[in-house]
Amino acid sequence: MLQLLDFYADWCGPCKIMAPVLEEVEKDFSKKLEVKRIDVEAEGAMAQEFGIFSIPTFVIMKEGKEVSRKEGAMPKEMLRSWINSHL
């Protein structure tokens, strides 16, 4: 199962736009993808460990290893296509 890490902050406008998109995508890929939301304010150490400099940042993890990352908001279909390329 893939894991999609969503690094966000409550005050981030693009992060707020992406939240419902991520919920839909997680439902679409129900048994193939787990979305984990990581608040960079509350979990600064984890954000630092991943070298997060801008938000939102999305990281695809496969078998515990980072395989891809993207920064910034994106349309649902672009997100779906990116995830599909790693399944």
N, C-alpha and C positions, 0 to 999 in steps of 0.2 A: 504494500500500500504506500502510495506517495503521501508526503506530508507537505502542505503549503504553509509556510510561516508568513504571517502578515504583521510586519512591524508598523505600528501606528501610534498616534497620540490623539487624545480626545479633542484637542484644539485644532487639529489638522483638517481643513476643508476637504481636500481630495480624499483623505482617509474616510471621512464621513460618507462621501459619495460612493466609495468602493465597498463599504460594509454590506449593504443589501445585495450587491453584485456577488460578493464572496459567499453569502448565504445561499443564493440561487445556484452558484457553481458547485458548492459543496453538496447540495441536494442532487444536482445533475450527475455528479460522479460518486454517488453515495457509498459504494463499496470499494472504490478505487482511490479515494482521496480524503484526507483528514485536514481540515483547516485549523490552524492554531494561531490565535490573535495574541500578539505580544505588545503590550503598552510600553513604549520606550521610556516613559517617565517612571513607571513603576518597576520595570525590569531593565534598568540602565546597564547592568553588568552583562546581560545577555545581548543587548543591542551592541555594546562595545565588543563583545566576543565575536560577533558576526560582522563587525566593521560597518555598522549602519551610519550613514552620513546624511541621508535624506529620507523623508517618509512621504507616502507609503513606500516601503520596500517589500517585495515579495520574494521569498526564497523557496525553491523546490528542493526537498530532501528525499533521497531514495536510499533505503537501507542505512540510515543514519548519516549519510554524507550529502553535502550540498552538490547539486548537479546543475543548477541554474538560478539566476536571479534577475529581477527587473525592478526598476524604480519608477514611481509615478503611477497615477491613475490610468486606466486603460478600458476600452469598451469590453463588454462581456465576451463577445466573440473572439477578441484577441486573447483574452485570458484563457478561454476554453481551448483555443488552438495551441497556445503555449503549453498548457497542461497536457493536452493530448500528445504533444511531441515527446513527452517523457514517460508515457505509459507503456 
